[in-house]
Amino acid sequence: MAPRAVDAYLQRIAYRGAVTPTADVLRGLHRAHLATVPFENFDVHLDAVEPLDRAAILDKVVARRRGGYCYELNSAFATLLEALGFDVTLACAAIGDRDEQDPHWGNHLALLVRVDGGTWVADVGMGQGFLEPLPLRAGRHERGGFDFEVAPDDDWWIGMHRHGRLPGYRLREEPVDLSSFQPLHEYQTTSPESVFVRLLLAQRPSDDHVLTLLGTRLTADGPAGRVETALDTPEEYAAVLAERFGVPVDDLDTARLHRIAHAMTTAHAG
């Protein structure tokens, strides 16, 4: 990654701090990424999904200022970290319940970053994930009133606790290549059984709530409670994308997205 490209990425995430590979810098970069680059699956519904390719992903996230999901966002973040001198590897994960008998390995991509004598789980590709990397050692970690668990299992378990237990993910430490996720990337973005095909969504976590746009419902959910707003018009929908998620709407067919979102919300309500 060329120095100019690194600078463009740092500008994209509005990061102006030190770039020496330390745990503190990793935390700052992680927070900055989540504050500016949303989790979203709009391309799935606009028939604009491309194969997993780091150059194309960087163009989408940095130049076009879009978001994405785990394969895109975490691989992009890994490229930035590598360019800054961090020891980072892609890690295969499986989102689901802890007691799931047949984990769906590869349905999530996470990162392992080795710095300052420790290993950290970094993940900017989960809409309701942790704002700062979690140490890869057994323990409970609070982030803004939200509770996360790291536990050794046959592999590792990353648990999330928010108003009760949520599905977490299992994590393997062995390095993997981005190309190994391509078959599941195709499944996630084309199969009628995939949650990304069935739902149109965007998410962004913050210190005191998780902001979720699911269909035409915008919710802010945190320890203090839940606030929900209906986005009844394409104009309201576009405004939320731009103002709350930082998604540039000029190059997006927001009217089409709103029609799809409205149809999904109506179908689920029925």
ChimeraX attribute file (.defattr): number of C-alpha atoms within 10 A of each C-alpha:
attribute: neighborCount
match mode: 1-to-1
recipient: residues
	/A:1	11
	/A:2	8
	/A:3	10
	/A:4	9
	/A:5	15
	/A:6	17
	/A:7	13
	/A:8	14
	/A:9	21
	/A:10	19
	/A:11	12
	/A:12	18
	/A:13	20
	/A:14	14
	/A:15	18
	/A:16	12
	/A:17	10
	/A:18	12
	/A:19	17
	/A:20	12
	/A:21	17
	/A:22	16
	/A:23	19
	/A:24	15
	/A:25	14
	/A:26	22
	/A:27	17
	/A:28	19
	/A:29	26
	/A:30	21
	/A:31	21
	/A:32	20
	/A:33	23
	/A:34	26
	/A:35	18
	/A:36	20
	/A:37	24
	/A:38	29
	/A:39	26
	/A:40	26
	/A:41	20
	/A:42	24
	/A:43	17
	/A:44	19
	/A:45	19
	/A:46	14
	/A:47	10
	/A:48	9
	/A:49	15
	/A:50	13
	/A:51	12
	/A:52	19
	/A:53	15
	/A:54	17
	/A:55	11
	/A:56	15
	/A:57	22
	/A:58	22
	/A:59	13
	/A:60	17
	/A:61	21
	/A:62	21
	/A:63	14
	/A:64	14
	/A:65	18
	/A:66	24
	/A:67	28
	/A:68	24
	/A:69	22
	/A:70	21
	/A:71	25
	/A:72	25
	/A:73	29
	/A:74	23
	/A:75	27
	/A:76	24
	/A:77	23
	/A:78	25
	/A:79	19
	/A:80	21
	/A:81	20
	/A:82	15
	/A:83	15
	/A:84	15
	/A:85	13
	/A:86	20
	/A:87	15
	/A:88	22
	/A:89	21
	/A:90	22
	/A:91	21
	/A:92	24
	/A:93	25
	/A:94	22
	/A:95	21
	/A:96	19
	/A:97	16
	/A:98	17
	/A:99	7
	/A:100	11
	/A:101	8
	/A:102	8
	/A:103	16
	/A:104	15
	/A:105	18
	/A:106	21
	/A:107	19
	/A:108	23
	/A:109	27
	/A:110	27
	/A:111	25
	/A:112	25
	/A:113	23
	/A:114	19
	/A:115	17
	/A:116	11
	/A:117	7
	/A:118	11
	/A:119	18
	/A:120	21
	/A:121	21
	/A:122	26
	/A:123	26
	/A:124	36
	/A:125	30
	/A:126	23
	/A:127	23
	/A:128	18
	/A:129	23
	/A:130	27
	/A:131	25
	/A:132	21
	/A:133	24
	/A:134	23
	/A:135	18
	/A:136	21
	/A:137	15
	/A:138	14
	/A:139	12
	/A:140	16
	/A:141	16
	/A:142	12
	/A:143	17
	/A:144	14
	/A:145	15
	/A:146	19
	/A:147	17
	/A:148	21
	/A:149	17
	/A:150	22
	/A:151	17
	/A:152	14
	/A:153	12
	/A:154	9
	/A:155	11
	/A:156	18
	/A:157	23
	/A:158	23
	/A:159	22
	/A:160	22
	/A:161	15
	/A:162	15
	/A:163	12
	/A:164	7
	/A:165	12
	/A:166	13
	/A:167	12
	/A:168	21
	/A:169	24
	/A:170	26
	/A:171	26
	/A:172	19
	/A:173	16
	/A:174	10
	/A:175	13
	/A:176	14
	/A:177	12
	/A:178	17
	/A:179	13
	/A:180	12
	/A:181	19
	/A:182	16
	/A:183	12
	/A:184	17
	/A:185	21
	/A:186	14
	/A:187	16
	/A:188	17
	/A:189	22
	/A:190	17
	/A:191	13
	/A:192	11
	/A:193	11
	/A:194	12
	/A:195	12
	/A:196	20
	/A:197	17
	/A:198	15
	/A:199	18
	/A:200	24
	/A:201	20
	/A:202	23
	/A:203	26
	/A:204	26
	/A:205	24
	/A:206	19
	/A:207	13
	/A:208	16
	/A:209	21
	/A:210	18
	/A:211	24
	/A:212	23
	/A:213	25
	/A:214	17
	/A:215	24
	/A:216	26
	/A:217	17
	/A:218	21
	/A:219	18
	/A:220	20
	/A:221	18
	/A:222	20
	/A:223	13
	/A:224	10
	/A:225	10
	/A:226	12
	/A:227	11
	/A:228	13
	/A:229	11
	/A:230	13
	/A:231	20
	/A:232	12
	/A:233	13
	/A:234	19
	/A:235	13
	/A:236	13
	/A:237	22
	/A:238	22
	/A:239	17
	/A:240	17
	/A:241	18
	/A:242	13
	/A:243	10
	/A:244	17
	/A:245	23
	/A:246	17
	/A:247	23
	/A:248	16
	/A:249	14
	/A:250	9
	/A:251	8
	/A:252	14
	/A:253	13
	/A:254	19
	/A:255	14
	/A:256	13
	/A:257	21
	/A:258	22
	/A:259	15
	/A:260	18
	/A:261	24
	/A:262	21
	/A:263	14
	/A:264	18
	/A:265	17
	/A:266	12
	/A:267	9
	/A:268	9
	/A:269	7
	/A:270	6
